[in-house]
Amino acid sequence: AEIAFESAGTVVVVCAHCAHAIRRTDVALETIGKVAMPAELVSEFKLGTQGAFEGERFTVRGQVQLDHGAGPWNEWCAETTRGKWLWLAEAQGKVLVLRERGAGPAVEPAKLSVGAEVRLDEGAAFVVSELGEGRVVAAAGELPITLTPGATTRYADLSRPGGFATIDWILPFALSRPRMYVRLSASVPRQLT
């Protein structure tokens, strides 16, 4: 089957026919490995879902399914009309919309605890609400990041009035600084097609 990179920002495509993850580099395509197809979970999203967030249209291009031992959850990546990426996370009946803010603060997960305050910007401090690990168990579509099948991601979920953030440490990659994602608005995308 032909592999198509629909977006200029796509780094990995999972083939819908053979389930191999293909990474695009500056000079070539390379196979990362075979991934499982995502389990059917109740979701507001699927590949190709279109919607709007903060007045900007988006299209869901990819899905990552993670598991922390108590069952899998979905994280969806969506590309906006301006070529930016959103992450849509579904948890406890809520949809969280996050944008990557680039390299996060030099925070080590071992030094965090639930209830601790973390400063990520000039606003009010975020409070750590959850610490955990998830293993990449399945993926589909196009992804703006490289995730190796079976890789472990350590995360810290944080909140403050009117805001939510996640800090991800993707293992085994030795990232000097973690990826930081911040929810920029309290609204959720309910205009879906």
DARA-V926286 format. One record per backbone hydrogen bond with DSSP energy under -1.0 kcal/mol. NH is the residue of the N-H (numbers start at 1). CO is the residue of the C=O. E is the energy in kcal/mol with one decimal. If there is no record, write none. Layout:
nh->NH co->CO e->E
nh->NH co->CO e->E
This chain:
nh->10 co->7 e->-1.3
nh->11 co->143 e->-3.0
nh->12 co->143 e->-2.2
nh->13 co->22 e->-2.3
nh->14 co->141 e->-2.5
nh->15 co->20 e->-2.5
nh->19 co->15 e->-1.7
nh->21 co->33 e->-3.2
nh->22 co->13 e->-3.0
nh->23 co->30 e->-3.3
nh->24 co->11 e->-3.0
nh->25 co->28 e->-2.8
nh->30 co->23 e->-2.4
nh->32 co->21 e->-3.1
nh->35 co->19 e->-3.2
nh->48 co->60 e->-2.9
nh->49 co->46 e->-2.4
nh->51 co->58 e->-2.0
nh->53 co->56 e->-2.4
nh->56 co->53 e->-1.9
nh->58 co->51 e->-2.5
nh->59 co->79 e->-2.2
nh->60 co->49 e->-3.0
nh->61 co->77 e->-2.3
nh->62 co->77 e->-1.9
nh->63 co->140 e->-2.5
nh->64 co->75 e->-3.1
nh->65 co->138 e->-2.8
nh->66 co->73 e->-2.3
nh->67 co->135 e->-1.5
nh->73 co->66 e->-2.4
nh->75 co->64 e->-2.3
nh->76 co->88 e->-2.8
nh->77 co->62 e->-2.2
nh->78 co->86 e->-2.5
nh->79 co->59 e->-2.6
nh->80 co->84 e->-3.3
nh->81 co->57 e->-1.7
nh->83 co->80 e->-2.1
nh->86 co->78 e->-3.0
nh->87 co->98 e->-2.9
nh->88 co->76 e->-3.1
nh->89 co->96 e->-2.5
nh->90 co->74 e->-1.2
nh->91 co->94 e->-2.1
nh->94 co->91 e->-2.3
nh->96 co->89 e->-3.0
nh->98 co->87 e->-2.9
nh->99 co->182 e->-1.8
nh->101 co->180 e->-3.5
nh->104 co->178 e->-3.2
nh->107 co->105 e->-2.4
nh->111 co->108 e->-1.8
nh->112 co->109 e->-1.5
nh->115 co->128 e->-2.9
nh->116 co->113 e->-2.3
nh->118 co->126 e->-2.9
nh->126 co->118 e->-2.9
nh->127 co->159 e->-2.8
nh->128 co->116 e->-2.8
nh->129 co->157 e->-2.9
nh->130 co->157 e->-1.6
nh->132 co->155 e->-2.2
nh->134 co->153 e->-2.7
nh->135 co->67 e->-2.6
nh->136 co->151 e->-2.8
nh->137 co->65 e->-2.5
nh->138 co->65 e->-1.6
nh->139 co->36 e->-1.6
nh->140 co->63 e->-2.2
nh->142 co->61 e->-2.7
nh->143 co->12 e->-3.1
nh->150 co->136 e->-1.8
nh->151 co->148 e->-2.7
nh->153 co->134 e->-3.2
nh->154 co->169 e->-3.2
nh->155 co->132 e->-2.9
nh->156 co->167 e->-1.9
nh->157 co->130 e->-2.8
nh->158 co->165 e->-3.1
nh->159 co->127 e->-2.0
nh->160 co->163 e->-2.0
nh->163 co->160 e->-2.7
nh->165 co->158 e->-2.4
nh->166 co->181 e->-2.8
nh->167 co->156 e->-2.2
nh->168 co->179 e->-2.6
nh->169 co->154 e->-3.4
nh->171 co->152 e->-3.3
nh->175 co->173 e->-1.6
nh->179 co->168 e->-1.7
nh->180 co->102 e->-1.6
nh->181 co->166 e->-3.0
nh->182 co->99 e->-2.4
nh->183 co->164 e->-3.5
nh->190 co->188 e->-1.1
nh->192 co->190 e->-1.4
nh->193 co->50 e->-3.4
